[in-house]
């Protein structure tokens, strides 16, 4: 790959929060990361609990929960109601596991980028 007339390259860096990192790595929205962190802090919660705590529409909360399930950051457990019916209780993947996953992903990404950079030709 030929690269001509490159400007001086400065290293872009800014402080990042856990929300920034989760948004980047898992493609999450701010609200989804807020729900994950709420589940980490409070333990298991229902959709109704989250609707009450965040003041959002039920459909908004359910969509965020579905995206978190797809990302593997939470799971749900069905609870049966005594006289029929059921509801779900949501649990977060422990933050320690999330940190390990993020670190491993970053290591792999860095190795790939470093290899790509090494293969560049001016």
BALOBA-1460 file (C-alpha; in Angstrom, 3 decimals):
// residues 122
<rec num="1" residu="x" x="0.000" y="0.000" z="0.000"/>
<rec num="2" residu="x" x="1.611" y="3.274" z="-1.126"/>
<rec num="3" residu="x" x="1.041" y="6.368" z="1.017"/>
<rec num="4" residu="x" x="2.219" y="9.670" z="-0.442"/>
<rec num="5" residu="x" x="2.290" y="13.130" z="1.050"/>
<rec num="6" residu="x" x="1.176" y="12.126" z="4.523"/>
<rec num="7" residu="x" x="0.726" y="15.005" z="6.952"/>
<rec num="8" residu="x" x="2.395" y="14.908" z="10.348"/>
<rec num="9" residu="x" x="0.531" y="12.295" z="12.346"/>
<rec num="10" residu="x" x="-0.536" y="13.114" z="15.871"/>
<rec num="11" residu="x" x="-1.728" y="10.459" z="18.255"/>
<rec num="12" residu="x" x="-5.386" y="11.023" z="19.016"/>
<rec num="13" residu="x" x="-6.237" y="10.266" z="22.593"/>
<rec num="14" residu="x" x="-8.812" y="11.358" z="25.080"/>
<rec num="15" residu="x" x="-9.930" y="9.985" z="28.383"/>
<rec num="16" residu="x" x="-12.588" y="7.321" z="27.924"/>
<rec num="17" residu="x" x="-15.249" y="6.178" z="30.318"/>
<rec num="18" residu="x" x="-16.542" y="2.639" z="30.687"/>
<rec num="19" residu="x" x="-19.632" y="3.777" z="28.758"/>
<rec num="20" residu="x" x="-17.452" y="4.980" z="25.855"/>
<rec num="21" residu="x" x="-15.594" y="1.677" z="25.762"/>
<rec num="22" residu="x" x="-18.774" y="-0.414" z="25.909"/>
<rec num="23" residu="x" x="-20.402" y="1.670" z="23.182"/>
<rec num="24" residu="x" x="-17.373" y="1.174" z="20.949"/>
<rec num="25" residu="x" x="-16.767" y="-2.517" z="21.601"/>
<rec num="26" residu="x" x="-20.346" y="-3.771" z="21.650"/>
<rec num="27" residu="x" x="-22.069" y="-1.177" z="19.448"/>
<rec num="28" residu="x" x="-24.322" y="-0.103" z="22.290"/>
<rec num="29" residu="x" x="-26.275" y="3.088" z="22.810"/>
<rec num="30" residu="x" x="-25.867" y="5.160" z="25.973"/>
<rec num="31" residu="x" x="-29.192" y="3.937" z="27.351"/>
<rec num="32" residu="x" x="-28.207" y="0.309" z="26.864"/>
<rec num="33" residu="x" x="-24.978" y="0.812" z="28.782"/>
<rec num="34" residu="x" x="-26.927" y="2.560" z="31.545"/>
<rec num="35" residu="x" x="-29.234" y="-0.451" z="31.839"/>
<rec num="36" residu="x" x="-26.275" y="-2.848" z="31.960"/>
<rec num="37" residu="x" x="-24.619" y="-0.836" z="34.729"/>
<rec num="38" residu="x" x="-27.919" y="-0.608" z="36.630"/>
<rec num="39" residu="x" x="-28.235" y="-4.403" z="36.504"/>
<rec num="40" residu="x" x="-24.629" y="-4.776" z="37.678"/>
<rec num="41" residu="x" x="-25.296" y="-2.451" z="40.623"/>
<rec num="42" residu="x" x="-28.755" y="-3.655" z="41.630"/>
<rec num="43" residu="x" x="-28.675" y="-7.296" z="40.640"/>
<rec num="44" residu="x" x="-31.704" y="-8.854" z="39.010"/>
<rec num="45" residu="x" x="-34.505" y="-6.592" z="37.788"/>
<rec num="46" residu="x" x="-37.702" y="-6.869" z="35.782"/>
<rec num="47" residu="x" x="-38.775" y="-4.723" z="32.839"/>
<rec num="48" residu="x" x="-41.180" y="-2.924" z="35.177"/>
<rec num="49" residu="x" x="-38.342" y="-2.138" z="37.603"/>
<rec num="50" residu="x" x="-36.290" y="-0.635" z="34.785"/>
<rec num="51" residu="x" x="-39.246" y="1.327" z="33.371"/>
<rec num="52" residu="x" x="-39.802" y="2.819" z="36.827"/>
<rec num="53" residu="x" x="-36.126" y="3.613" z="37.443"/>
<rec num="54" residu="x" x="-35.454" y="5.171" z="34.036"/>
<rec num="55" residu="x" x="-38.853" y="6.656" z="33.258"/>
<rec num="56" residu="x" x="-38.783" y="5.292" z="29.706"/>
<rec num="57" residu="x" x="-41.476" y="3.538" z="27.680"/>
<rec num="58" residu="x" x="-41.711" y="-0.201" z="28.181"/>
<rec num="59" residu="x" x="-40.956" y="-0.826" z="24.491"/>
<rec num="60" residu="x" x="-37.766" y="1.279" z="24.742"/>
<rec num="61" residu="x" x="-36.584" y="-0.718" z="27.753"/>
<rec num="62" residu="x" x="-37.446" y="-4.043" z="26.122"/>
<rec num="63" residu="x" x="-35.566" y="-3.097" z="22.931"/>
<rec num="64" residu="x" x="-32.496" y="-2.128" z="24.981"/>
<rec num="65" residu="x" x="-32.680" y="-5.413" z="26.921"/>
<rec num="66" residu="x" x="-32.914" y="-7.389" z="23.679"/>
<rec num="67" residu="x" x="-29.810" y="-5.642" z="22.318"/>
<rec num="68" residu="x" x="-27.940" y="-6.412" z="25.554"/>
<rec num="69" residu="x" x="-28.953" y="-10.083" z="25.325"/>
<rec num="70" residu="x" x="-27.713" y="-10.232" z="21.723"/>
<rec num="71" residu="x" x="-24.409" y="-8.653" z="22.837"/>
<rec num="72" residu="x" x="-24.104" y="-11.326" z="25.543"/>
<rec num="73" residu="x" x="-24.027" y="-8.772" z="28.353"/>
<rec num="74" residu="x" x="-27.199" y="-9.891" z="30.115"/>
<rec num="75" residu="x" x="-29.436" y="-12.920" z="30.302"/>
<rec num="76" residu="x" x="-33.008" y="-13.424" z="31.376"/>
<rec num="77" residu="x" x="-34.654" y="-15.949" z="33.626"/>
<rec num="78" residu="x" x="-38.313" y="-16.895" z="33.388"/>
<rec num="79" residu="x" x="-40.276" y="-16.779" z="36.632"/>
<rec num="80" residu="x" x="-43.665" y="-18.473" z="36.765"/>
<rec num="81" residu="x" x="-46.616" y="-16.818" z="38.465"/>
<rec num="82" residu="x" x="-48.527" y="-19.041" z="40.887"/>
<rec num="83" residu="x" x="-51.919" y="-18.853" z="39.137"/>
<rec num="84" residu="x" x="-50.621" y="-18.807" z="35.580"/>
<rec num="85" residu="x" x="-48.403" y="-16.658" z="33.449"/>
<rec num="86" residu="x" x="-44.784" y="-15.694" z="33.794"/>
<rec num="87" residu="x" x="-42.392" y="-12.757" z="33.708"/>
<rec num="88" residu="x" x="-38.692" y="-12.341" z="33.095"/>
<rec num="89" residu="x" x="-35.975" y="-11.270" z="35.476"/>
<rec num="90" residu="x" x="-32.820" y="-9.856" z="33.890"/>
<rec num="91" residu="x" x="-29.270" y="-10.382" z="35.180"/>
<rec num="92" residu="x" x="-26.035" y="-8.767" z="34.030"/>
<rec num="93" residu="x" x="-22.956" y="-10.720" z="33.088"/>
<rec num="94" residu="x" x="-20.586" y="-9.999" z="35.989"/>
<rec num="95" residu="x" x="-18.477" y="-6.924" z="35.343"/>
<rec num="96" residu="x" x="-15.281" y="-8.914" z="35.964"/>
<rec num="97" residu="x" x="-16.189" y="-11.215" z="33.038"/>
<rec num="98" residu="x" x="-16.986" y="-8.206" z="30.872"/>
<rec num="99" residu="x" x="-13.584" y="-6.688" z="31.673"/>
<rec num="100" residu="x" x="-11.822" y="-9.933" z="30.725"/>
<rec num="101" residu="x" x="-13.757" y="-10.087" z="27.432"/>
<rec num="102" residu="x" x="-12.932" y="-6.470" z="26.631"/>
<rec num="103" residu="x" x="-9.234" y="-6.920" z="27.413"/>
<rec num="104" residu="x" x="-8.961" y="-10.023" z="25.239"/>
<rec num="105" residu="x" x="-10.793" y="-8.307" z="22.371"/>
<rec num="106" residu="x" x="-8.510" y="-5.275" z="22.616"/>
<rec num="107" residu="x" x="-5.413" y="-7.506" z="22.616"/>
<rec num="108" residu="x" x="-6.577" y="-9.250" z="19.447"/>
<rec num="109" residu="x" x="-7.498" y="-5.962" z="17.814"/>
<rec num="110" residu="x" x="-4.124" y="-4.407" z="18.709"/>
<rec num="111" residu="x" x="-2.224" y="-7.402" z="17.347"/>
<rec num="112" residu="x" x="-4.172" y="-7.143" z="14.087"/>
<rec num="113" residu="x" x="-3.632" y="-3.383" z="13.766"/>
<rec num="114" residu="x" x="0.080" y="-3.645" z="14.592"/>
<rec num="115" residu="x" x="0.475" y="-6.330" z="11.931"/>
<rec num="116" residu="x" x="-1.369" y="-4.131" z="9.435"/>
<rec num="117" residu="x" x="0.832" y="-1.123" z="10.308"/>
<rec num="118" residu="x" x="3.985" y="-3.220" z="9.958"/>
<rec num="119" residu="x" x="2.901" y="-4.173" z="6.435"/>
<rec num="120" residu="x" x="2.423" y="-0.539" z="5.330"/>
<rec num="121" residu="x" x="4.938" y="0.859" z="2.859"/>
<rec num="122" residu="x" x="5.581" y="4.605" z="2.511"/>
